[in-house]
């Protein structure tokens, strides 16, 4: 349990310090005084979304084996296919 908690902590730290995430922060700092409020809000939203996605990815890799990740991705693909089929059926009726 402690090992899992440490993996989660490391994944979160690594996400925050990821090179791509840090570039986004650098960009936001550079433009903060030249964009309007709406532009700044959009940039902050993009940063938040990217940080969340990176954290989720790193946490997933910290907690699951490669086989488990592949199984999860396959299940997601199957669910997407079923969802598309149902949507197409709904649209055609």
N, C-alpha and C positions, 0 to 999 in steps of 0.2 A: 504494500500500500504506500509506503514511504517512497519506494522507487518510482511508482506511478506518479505520485505528486511531484517528485523531482523532474520527471520527464515532462509533465505538463508545464511546470515552471520554466524549464529550459526552452520548450517550444514557444511559449509566450514571449520570453526574452528574445529568442532568435527572430521571431516575427517582427518585433518592434525595431530590432537592429538590422533587419534585412537591408541589403544594399538598395534594392528597388524602392522599398518603403522609405528609406532615408532620402532618396532622390526626390520623392514626392514631397516630403517635409521641406527639403531645401527649396524646391520650386514654390511652395506656398509662402515660405518666408520671403523669397525674392519678390513675389507679386503682391504681397499683402497691402501695400500702400498704393498700388496702381490699378487695382480692379475695384469695381463697385461691390457693395455688400452681397448682391446676388452671385456674382462671380466667385467671391471668396467662399460663400456658403457651398457652392457647387464643388469647389476644390476641396473643402473640408469633408464634404460628403464622399467624394471619390477616395480621399485618404482613408476615411473610416471604413469604407467598403473594401478597399485593398488590404488594410490591416486585418480586418475580420477574416477575409478569405485566406490570407497568408497564415494567420493563427490557426484557423480550422484545418488547413492543409498540414501544417507542421504537427498539430496535436494528433490528427489522424495517423500520420506516419509514426508518431511516437507510441501510439497505443495499439495499432494493428500491424499484423504481419503483412508482407507483400501479397500473400495468397488471400488474406482476408480483405485487403483493399481491392484486389482484382475481383473477388466475389461481389463486393459491395458495388463496384462500378458496373459489373455485369447486371446486377439486379436493378440498378438505376436505369440502365439502357432498356432493359425489358419493360420496366414500368413506363418509361417514356414512350416506347412503342405501343403499349396497350393504351396509354392515354391518347396518343395520336390517332389510333384506330377508332377509339370511342368518339373522339371529336369529329373525325371524318364521317363516321356513321351518323352522328347527330346532325351534322351539316347537310348530309344527303337526304335526310328524312324530313 
